[in-house]
Amino acid sequence: MGFGAEPHFRSAGGTFIPRVREGTAAGEGEEGEKMPHLHAKDMTQGDEAQLILRFTLPLLAGNLLQQLYNIADTVIVGKAIGDDALAAVGATGSVTFLFSTLCLGLSTGAGIMVSQFFGAGFLPRMRSAIWNSALVTLLFGIVITFAGVSLASPVQHLLHTPENLLPMSVSYMRIACGGTLAVAAYNWINAVMRALGDSKTPLLFLGIASALNVALDLFFVMVLHTGVAGAALATVLSQLLSAVGCILYAFLRMPELRLHREDRRRDGAMMRLCIRTGLPIAAQSSMISISMVALQWVTNGFGETVMTAYTASMRVEQFIQQPFASLGAALSTFTGQNIGAAKTDRARRGLYAGLKISSLIALFMAAAFWLFGDVIIRCFISGPESISLGYFALRTTSLFYIFLGFIYVTRGFLNGAGDTAYAMMNGIAEVVCRVGGALCMTRLLGMDCHAIWYTTGLTWLVTGSVGLLRYHGGAWTGKAIGTKEKARASA
């Protein structure tokens, strides 16, 4: 039988087992392998909107907890050390995001492969993808860590970080980039477990790590008085604990992740497939990060007051983006499994459900910021000028949240369908809009610092529209990994 042709049946426990292929004994899969009673969630059956929502909620809780890393740093650094320290930390945010998203993109690619192989019932291929994607993630993580630590000082000089903030910015960036491997490891295991339909297990360890991060932040900054370096160290240690704990639990307790000896072999073809799948996503994230670095450079030119307002508004918006990001991640898994199972129409219905959900979220959050934005921004900064600018920032960008939702939903769908080439288009659109818009408004039109946030809104509008156009163009059909596997199987 061809790729994705196997129907599924539910086990007594409510989990599901891919039905056996022709020519195998009952209870066996590819190559006569015994099929384990998987703990993964079957997303190829049932109401699309309900499935996506139920899968999104644990992801959202996890992402919100993860944002507590940034929120704790921002509040403790801003209130305990001062606005200058907060501006120094903010000057590193775009750069550290650039390095960490390279690993995140590769992990996302691994998740796409695992979800499609799993949805089709190709379990040996799935386990090979898990092992070889781990090797790729480890290798890239080491390289990126070294680059981030080595380039901290030159990059901060390049960004024109004010001299009085430079020592703090360099120190924070070096420690944060030193923990990139921990971030890569957690993102990898999270992507693999999410691809199998488990969005709850990573939440447990992330919750523990979030609480530890707050405690270590307070201890290092308030008790030991280690400044911004202590805040960075607290975040790195917490991320490391989350990664190690989640990986150990997953491989010890989940039978679908127990790799056989033949699975733990370096497969050059599978590693290349992992890189080809994940690299466009990593490049997209990197281009977005580069555009954010460029916007940070423009922001730095307006002085410390604007830098502080920008840092606070970015911290808040990173937190607010999590419902969209969680929905997009859930849709990616939903799409991957259904594309792998050859249920394209069902995948389309999932996208429409995702667009409706994201639009409702956008309207609710925009109303909240217009009503309570000043109260929210005061939680992070104290200076009246910075508060006024931060409130303006939140009100302005909230008007474009509906397009931000479109970005995440269409991106999740297209990634899950295997159309990772779109990721490059998405990244290019963001670079052109964010960099071009900022330079045009501030340099050519002579606009003041408010142009920073006008640029953000314009970027979301254009990029969200590009995502919808890509979907309606239909270029994503036939790009799934399974299409190539089907050709291999019938050759």
Residue, then its C-alpha position, 0 to 999 in steps of 0.5 A: m500500500g502507498f504512503g498514508a494509505e493505512p487507516h488507524f484504529r483506537s486502542a482500549g486506552g483511547t490512544f491509537i495504533p497505525r493499522v498494519r501494512e499488507g503482507t505483515a502479521a497482525g500487530e506488526g508494522e514495517e519490516g515485521e516490527k511489533m507496533p507499540h501501544l503509543h501514547a500519542k494523540d490521533m489528530t486524523q479523526g474528530d472535530e478539527a477545531q476542538l482537537i486544535l484547541r485542546f492541543t493548543l492549550p498545553l502549548l500555550a501554557g508552556n509558552l507562557l511559562q517560557q515567557l516568564y523567563n523574559i518577564a522575570d528578567t525584565v521586572i527584576v532587572g528593571k526594578a532592582i537594578g534600574d532602567d539602564a540595566l533594562a536597556a542593556v538587556g534589551a540591546t541583546g534581545s534581538v541578537t540572542f534571539l537570532f542565534s537561538t532561532l537557528c536551532l529552533g528552526l532545525s527542531t521545527g524541521a525535525g518535528i515536521m518529519v516525525s509527524q508526517f512519518f508517524g501519520a503514515g505509519f512509517l515507524p522505523r523512518m520516524r525513529s531514524a528521523i528522531w535520532n539523526s535530527a538530534l545529531v544535527t541539532l547538537l552539532f548546530g547548537i555547539v557551533i552557534t554557542f561558540a559564535g554567540v559567545s565570541l561575537a558578543s562584543p563586536v556585535q554590541h559595538l556594531l549595534h551602537t549600544p551606548e558606551n555606558l551600557l556596553p559592559m552590561s550588554v556584552s556580559y548578558m549576551r555572552i552568558a545567554c548565548g552560552g546557554t544556546l545548546a540547552v535551548a536547542a535541546y529543549n526545543w528539539i525534544n519539545a518538537v518531537m513530542r509535539a509531533l507525536g501529539d504530546s503537548k503536556t509532558p514538556l509543560l510539566f518540566l517547563g513549569i518547574a524550570s519557570a519557578l526555578n528561574v524566578a527563584l534564581d533571578l531573585f537570589f542572584v540579583m537581589v541577594l548576591h547582587t550579580g547584576v544583569a549577569g546573574a539574571a542571564l545565568a538564572t535563565v540559562l540554568s533553568q533552561l538546562l534543567s528543563a531540557v535535561g529533565c524532559i529528555l530523560y523522562a521522554f526516553l525512559r517513559m515513552p515507548e514510542l521514543r525508545l530507539h532500537r540499536e538499528d535506529r541509533r545509526r548515523d544516516g547521512a540521507m536522513m541528516r540531509l533531509c533534516i537539514r533541508t527541512g529545517l534549514p529554510i525555517a531556520a533561515q526564516s527565523s534568522m532573517i526575522s531576527i536580523s530585521m529585529v537587530a536592524l530595528q534595534w539599531v534604529t531604536n538605539g539611535f534615539g537614546e536610552t528612553v526610547m530603548t527602555a520603552y522599546t524593550a518593555s513593549m517587546r517583552v509584553e508583545q513577546f508574551i502576547q504573541q504566545p497564543f498565536a505561536s501556540l495555535g500555529a504550532a498545534l496546526s503544524t502538528f495537525t497538518g503534518q499528521n493529516i497530510g501524512a495520512a493523505k487527508t488534505d481536505r481535513a488539513r484545509r478545514g483545520l487551517y480555516a478553524g485556526l484563522k477563526i480562532s486567531s482572529l477572535i484572540a486578536l480582537f480580544m487582545a487589542a481591546a485589552f491593550w487600549l483599555f489597560g495598556d498603561v497599567i501593563i507597561r507600568c509593571f516594567i518601567s518607571g520613567p514617565e517618558s518611557i511609560s508614555l512611549g510604551y503605552f503608545a507602542l502597545r496601542t499602535t501594534s495591537l491594531f495589527y494583531i489580526f495579521l500577526g495571527f494570520i502569520y502564525v496560522t498560515r506558517g504552521f499550516l504550510n510548515g506542517a504540509g512540508d512547504t518549508a520553502y515558503a519560510m524563506m519567502n516569509g523571512i524575506a518579506e519581514v526583512v524588507c518590510r521591517v528594515g526598509g520601513a524603519l529606514c524609510m520612515t526615519r531617514l527619508l521621511g524624518m519621522d520620530c521614534h514612533a516610526i519604530w512601532y508603525t514599522t512593526g504593524l506594517t510588517w505584520l500586515v504585509t507578511g500575514s497577507v503573503g502567507l494567505l496568498r501562498y496558501h491560496g496559490g496551492a504551491w504547498t500541495g505535493k511538497a510533503i515528505g511523504t510524496k517522496e517516500k511514496a515514490r521510493a516505496s513504489a519504485 
